[in-house]
């Protein structure tokens, strides 16, 4: 598993945070950690991480890097070994638009009985706090599973 993609709607709140969380979780003690990236199904192309999401992530010790939102494409999906989405409707959209990618597309909350990461866009900071907390919890499960595959 060399390339992991996190996907949300706009690629400015949830998926860049999930990307950063998984990058940190999979870099320690791994000789060749996977390449992590993110995209949005309806991306706010070129925009950075939402200020509330960035603040919530940083308050929880998540190191964020420069980010510019990008649009999910079939090519980006093909290049990925694993695609992690935040909500069921995003998986359904990928299935509809890019059926060949469905087999490698899963919810970030897959190991938590299909838990979904709520969209905090244009919501108060408390919603961003909650979304980041869910991302942190769900990412731990994926990191454990991915580590088993790459080590």
Rosetta blueprint (number, residue, H / E / L):
1 X L
2 X L
3 X E
4 X E
5 X E
6 X E
7 X E
8 X E
9 X L
10 X L
11 X L
12 X L
13 X L
14 X H
15 X H
16 X H
17 X H
18 X H
19 X H
20 X H
21 X H
22 X H
23 X H
24 X H
25 X H
26 X H
27 X H
28 X L
29 X L
30 X L
31 X L
32 X L
33 X L
34 X L
35 X E
36 X E
37 X E
38 X E
39 X E
40 X E
41 X L
42 X L
43 X L
44 X L
45 X L
46 X L
47 X L
48 X L
49 X L
50 X L
51 X H
52 X H
53 X H
54 X H
55 X H
56 X H
57 X H
58 X H
59 X H
60 X L
61 X L
62 X L
63 X L
64 X L
65 X L
66 X L
67 X L
68 X L
69 X L
70 X L
71 X E
72 X L
73 X L
74 X H
75 X H
76 X H
77 X H
78 X H
79 X H
80 X L
81 X L
82 X E
83 X E
84 X E
85 X E
86 X L
87 X L
88 X H
89 X H
90 X H
91 X H
92 X H
93 X H
94 X H
95 X H
96 X H
97 X H
98 X L
99 X H
100 X H
101 X H
102 X H
103 X H
104 X H
105 X E
106 X E
107 X E
108 X L
109 X E
110 X H
111 X H
112 X H
113 X L
114 X L
115 X E
116 X L
117 X L
118 X L
119 X L
120 X L
121 X L
122 X L
123 X L
124 X L
125 X H
126 X H
127 X H
128 X H
129 X H
130 X H
131 X H
132 X H
133 X H
134 X H
135 X H
136 X H
137 X H
138 X H
139 X H
140 X H
141 X H
142 X H
143 X H
144 X H
145 X H
146 X H
147 X H
148 X H
149 X H
150 X H
151 X L
